[in-house]
Structure formats: structure tokens, C-alpha cells
């Protein structure tokens, strides 16, 4: 059962945390990681997984300490750093919009691949799934916990079967088939490029007040979920590449897992993976859009977003936030590329997790070493990603830096003028 007396049970917390990461993560980033890290892709997931694990500890520690829902925004409010809280809230919303667009992009590619659709069909499908989920959220059915848990369970089963089957057919040359071997340090750059695959667990910090006995269960359950996902990512990264070959994973990075499933069992594999990917990415879009819109309402209520976002419809849904963020995500999904979207979102969440780890370090007493590891590994990963963006995608980096400039320096002026 996912709920008891209206509360999330430990099993429900575990499923939603794992699903928040896996739901869009591995389906969207595997090919991107292989293109950067080659045979060290498994290390990419391990290295960034350590950052996620330390950050999960920090999120739970701060949630338990302050006994408050709201994630990083609420933590910064509690330590009376309202200026940073406001700036981070805008940055978080940008990260969530980019993440939703990545999920929609992946949805369009996986569904289209099953019937050989064109590029136009891919974009239409990406926009269509967002339009559908915007509508469902506006009708007040944006959070379907039991449905999400069922989807997560089926998803994990499919991924585990694929990963185990692939690893059972161990074929190490496939890790570099059709490409030049990569040096060991490329694993760090690969992890930097796909860090967003781990961001979903922190959506549970927005549901803190709904978790059953959070002081007792939240920490072990969330850390267990993150550890499990790290292992699943490593298993699938190896198994899928053994089946499909590195070059195929790169050439078809938008639907890498469908390629691996097709190599494994042919057409049935494509069908199963299409269904799994479609459900996973749709659920991830729905959950992220729901959480982002409700976070926006809380932020607007604190005057860190225009009051316009505080509006709700007859279903008590922050309708303007749902429409605004869903529409922006649809635009990014239609005009963006997978690698650019994934890397931009990864940078945003590296910054966010760094701030949360820093707060935990300041507030923690006996286990400061945990957030310190998160800060150190996160800083290494962020520097690697900035270097990669500077060399490979300077315009994407310039766009991101411009947005950050607006968030830091222009945001206070905008809020003052509106108020």
C-alpha cells in the first residue's frame, strides 16, 4: 500500500523516489553518457551516484531538522537566507522545466521509433503528451500515487530483466564497438553530462508532511532507493551496451534502450521497451509538472515569484503555473536537442545539490563528512560540465549564464516593480 491514513508508507516513499529517478533518467541519458565516456559509462553513473547519495542524506537531514516540506527553498528560508532562497527557487523551476522537456523529448522518440515515425511526428508526440498532462493536472488528477507506484514497479522489472540478460551475455568489446576507447577520466565528464538522471528523488522533500513517521523511515528508505537506482543504472549501462554495441547506443542515443531490446529479442523487445519508456516518461512528466507547479504556488505566496502564480482553479490547482511551465517545456522539447537539454538540466541540479549539501554541512554535527563528499564530488563534476559546455556547446552555456545573471541580479528588480 502506498498510503496509510493519507500518508506515504515506507514502500510508497521508496517506489516514488526510485521512480522519480528511473522514470526519465536511464531512458534519456544512456546514449549521451556512452558518447562521452565510452567504456567508462558505468563509472559515470557510479561517480555521480555518490553525489546523489550524499545529497539525499542532506535533503533528509534538513527535512527532519526543520520538519518542513518544500526542499531547498524551505531550508534556505529556515536559515533566514531569503535572497538565496528566492534565486534558487527560480533556478530550480528552470531545472524542472528543462527536465520535463527532456522527458517529453524522450517520449516522442521512443513512441515514434516503434512505428518509424518522422522527425515531425517525434515533435508532435512530445508536444501532445505535454498538452495531455497539462490538461490532467488542470482537472486535479496530477498526482496519482498508486498509479505511479505500479508504473515504477513495472519499469524496474523491465530494466532489471534487460540489464541482467545483457550482463549474462558478457561481451566486453561491445563497450567500445565502433568507437575509439576513452580514457578513465572521461567517466567524470560522462557523469557531468547526465547528472539530471539522479534528480528525481528530491521531489519527495516536497511531500515531507505526507510521509509516515519521516523521522524514523525517511532517511533509510531514501538512501536505499538511491543506492538501488545507482546499481540499476550500472547494470543497465553495461547490459544494454553488451547487447547493442557502443556505436549503436550513440547513433540512436534518443532510443538507446529500444535498440538494446531489439538486439535482445527483436520486435517483442521493441514493443515492451516502447510501452515501458512511454509510461515511465509520461509518469515522470506528470509528477515533475505537478510538483513544480505546487512549488511555484508556495514561492509566490512568499513573494519570491509574482503573485500571478498563486492563482488556483476550482480544483485547487495552480493553473497558471501548470500552463506556463508545461508550455515552456513543450517549446524546449520541440526546438532543443537531447544532449543540450540534458546537460543544461544537469548543471542546474549540480548547483542546487551543492547548496543543499553546503546547508547540511553547516547544520550537521557529527556527520559533516557526508555533505563534504557531496560538495567535493559535485564541484569536480560541475567544473567538468562547464569545461565541456565551453568547448562543445558555448551558445548553450552562454544562454544558461544569461538566465543565471537574470535570476541573481534582475530578479529582485522584477519582483520589486511587480509588487
N, C-alpha and C positions, 0 to 999 in steps of 0.2 A: 504493500500500500504506500502511496506517495504522501498521504496526509493522514493525520490523526488529530481530530478536533480542530480542523482547519490549519494544522501545522504540517510542515515538511518533516517527514521521518528521516533518520539517517540514510535509509536506502534511497529515498527520494532526492536528498541532497547529493549523494554520490552520483546518481544517474544524471541529474541535471548539470552537475559540474563536469562530468566526463562528456556528456552530450554537448555542452557549451563549447568544449574544445574540439572534439572529434567531428561534431556536426558539420562544420565547414572546413576545419583545419586540413586534414590529410588529403581531402578530395581536391583542394585548391592549390596546395603548396608543394606537393611531392616533385612534380616535374621542374618547378622553379629551383628547388633545392639541388636536384641532381645536376641541373645545368651549371650550377655554381660550384658544388662540392664534389661531384663525381662519386668516386668510391668511398668518400668520407661523409656521405649524406647521413648515414646512421649517427655519426659523431655530431653532426649539426643538430639533430634532434636531442641528443644527449646533453650537449653543451647548453643549448637554450632551455632545455627541460630543467636544468639545475636552477636557472634564473626564475623560471615559473614556480618551482617548488619552494624556493626561498621567498618569493613574492606571495605565494599562497599562505605561507606561515605568517608573513607580515600583515596580510589582509585580515586573517582570522584573529591574530593577536590584537590588532587595533579595533576590530569589530567587537571582540569580547571586552576589551578595556573600556570602550566608550558605550557599549551596549546600544548601538545605534545603527540603523540601516543607512545606506547612502554612499558607501565606498569611500574613495579618496576625497571626494568633495566634503563629506561629513567629517572625515578625520581632520582635514585642514581647518574646518570650522571650529572643531573642538579645541584645537591648539591655538585658536584665535589668529589664524593667518588667512584672513578673508580675501585679501588681494590675490594670493596664490591660489586659493580655493576657486575664485571666480575664473582666473586664467586657465587653471587645469580643467575646470568644467567645460569650457569651450573647446579645449584641446581634446578632451575625452569624447565629446559629441562628434568632432571631426573624425576621430579614430573609429567610432562606431559607424558613422556614415560610410567611410571607406570599407569597413569590414562587411557591412550589408551589401555594398556594391560588388565586392569580391564573391560573396555567396551567390548573388543573383547572376553574376558572370559565369560562375561555375555551373549553376543550374541550367542556364541556357545551353552551354556547351555539352554537358552530359546528356540532356534530353535530345538535343539536336543530333548528336552523334549516332544515336540509336536508329535514326531513320535518314541519315546522310543529309541533314538539313544544311542550308547555305548560311553564309555569314549574316545575312539579313534575318533569317529565321532565329539564329542564336540571339541577336539583339532584341528581337521581338519577344522571345521567350523570357529573356532577362527582365524586360520592362513589364511583361504580363504578370509574372509571378509577384513582382513588387506591387503592381496595381491590385492584384487579388488580395495580398496580405495587408495592404493599406486598408482595403475595404473591410476585411475581417476584424482588424483592430478597431476601426471606427464603430463596428457593430458590438464591440465589447467582448469579443471572443479571442483576444490577442494572447491570453495566457492559458494554455491548455496543458496543465502539468501532467496529467495522466497520459495524454496522447504523446507528449514529448518523451516520457519515460519509455513507452512502448517503442517509439521510433529509435531511441538511443539503444535499447536492448537489441533490436534487430540489426541496427547499424554495426554495433560492436561485434555481433556474431558474424556478419558478413566479412568484416575486416579481419577478424581473427582467423577465419577459415582461409581467406586469401593469403594472409601472411604465413600461416603455418604450412599451407600447401606449397607456397613458393619456397620457403626455407627448407622444406623436405626435399625439394629439387635443387639443392645447393649447387650453384654454378658460378663460382667467383668471377670468371672472365666476363660475365654479363654485366658486372658493375662498371666496366669501362668499355663495353662493346660499342664500337663506332665513335669513340671519343678519345681524346688524349687523357692519360692519368692525371689526376690533380694532386698537388702537394697537400700534406697533412693540414696546414693552416687554412686551406680553403674550406675546411669544415666549419670554421668560425664565421667566414663570410657567408657560407650557405645558411648557417643558423640565423645570421643577421637578416638575411633576405626573407626569411619565412617565420619570424618570431610571432607574428599575429596568430599562428596556429595554436598558440597556448593561451590566448587572451580570454577565452570564454568562461573560465572558472570564476573570475571576479564578478560576474553578474550575480552570483549568489550573495555577495555582500549587500546588494540592494534588497535582498529578501531576508535579511537577518532576523527581522521581527517575526517572520513566519516559520523559522526553524525551531524544531522541538529541542528544548534543552541545549541551546547553542554552546553554552559554556562547557558542556560535557562532550558533545558529539561533533561540533563543527570542525575543530582542529584535526582530529584523527581522520575523519571522513574525507575532508577536502584534500589533505595531504595524500591519503590513499588513492583518491581519484586522480590527482595529478601524476603520481608515480605510475599508476596503471596506464594512463594515456601515454606517458613517455615510452613505456615498454611496447605498447601497441604501435606507436609511430615507428620505433626502431624495427620492430618485427615486419611491419608492412613495407617500410622503406627497403629493407633487404629482400623480402619475399617477392614484392611486385617487380623489382628490378631484375631479380633472377629469372622471372617469367618473361618480362617484356624486353629486357635489354636497355641499357642506358640511353642509347641514341633514340629509340622509340619513345622512351619516357620524356625526353627533351623535345623531340619533334612534335609530340602530341601532349604537351605538358598540361593543356587545359582539361584533358580527359585521361590522364595517365593511368588511373586505376581501371578504367574500362579497357584500355589497351592490354593491361596485365591480365584482366579477367578473360578477355577474348583469347589471349595466348594460352590460358589455362584450360578452358573448356569450350571455347568457341562461342557461338551465338547465345546459348543459355547464360554464359558468363556476362555478356553484354547486357542482357535483359535484367539479370539480378543486380548488376552494378548500377545500371541506369535507375532502377527503382530505388535502390539504397541511396544513391547520390541525390536523386531528386527529393526524396523525403528528408534526408539529412540537411541539405542546404536550405530547403523551404522552412524546416523547423528552426534552423539557426537564424534565418532572416526574421522569422516571426518573433522569436524570443528576444533578439537584439533590438528590433524595432520597438517592441513593447517596453523593454527596459529603458531604452534611450529616451523615449517619449515621456515616460514617467519621471525619469531623472531630470529631464528638461523642466517639467512642471515644478519639481522641488527647487530647482535652481532659480527659476523665475520667481517663485514665492519668496526667495531670499534676495531678490532684486539683483541677481547676477546675470540674468537674461531678461530681455524685455518682457513686461507683464503680458504682452500679447500671447506668449507661450503658456500662460497659466490658464487659458480658456479650456473648458471641458464641454463635451456634448451631453446629450440626455443619458448616455450610458456611462457617464463619469470618465470618459476617455479624453486625454489631452489631444483633441482632434487636430488642432493647428500644428502641433509638433509632429504628429504622425504623418500628416500630409507633407509638411515641409521636408522632414528628414527622409521620408520614403521617396519623395520626388527627386531630391538631390542625389540619393543613392542610385536611382534609376538612370539619371543623367551620366553619372560616373561609370556605371556598368555598360552603358551604350557606347560611350566615347573613349573609355580607358582601355589599357592593356593589362593583362593579368599581372605581369611582373611589377609594373609601376604601381598598381593598386596595392598589391601585397606588401611591397617594400615601404610605401608611404604609411600604411597602417601599422606596420611593424615598428617604424621609428616612433610613431605616436605612443604606442604601448610600452616601448622601452623607456621613454621619458616618464610615463605615468607610473610604471612599476618602480622606477628608480626613486621617484618622490615618495611612494608608499614605503619602500624599504628604508629610506632615509628617516621618515617619521617613526617607523618601528624601531630603528636604531636609537633614536633619541628617547623613546618612551620605554624601551625594553630594559630589564635589569640584568638578568643572568645569561641570556642567550643572544647577546648582541652579535655574535659571530655569524648567525644565520642571515640577518639583513646585510651584514658586511659582505658576505659572499655574493648575495644578490646584487648589491651595488657594484662590486668589482667585476663580476662577470657581465653585468648589464652594461657597464661603461665600456668594456672591451668590445662587446657586441655593437653598441651604438657607434663607436668610433669606426669599426669595420664597415658598418652600413653607410655612414656618412661618406667614407672614402669611396665605397662602391658607387654610391649615387653621384658623387662628384665626377667620377671617371666615366660611368656608363649612362647616367641619366641626369645631367646637370640642370635641365629645364624642370624636371620633376622636383629636384632638390630646391631650386630657386622658388618654385611655386609653394612648396612646403614652408620654406623660411619666410616667405612673404606673409603667409597665413599666420605663422607664429608671431611675426612682428605686429600684425594687426591685433592678435589676441593679447599680447603683452602691453603694447603701447597705445593702440587705438581703442580697444575695448572700453577702458574707463571713460574715455571721452564720449563714445557712442551711448553708453548707459546714462551718463550724466545728461546728455542732450535729450534723450528719450524721456527720462524722469522729469 
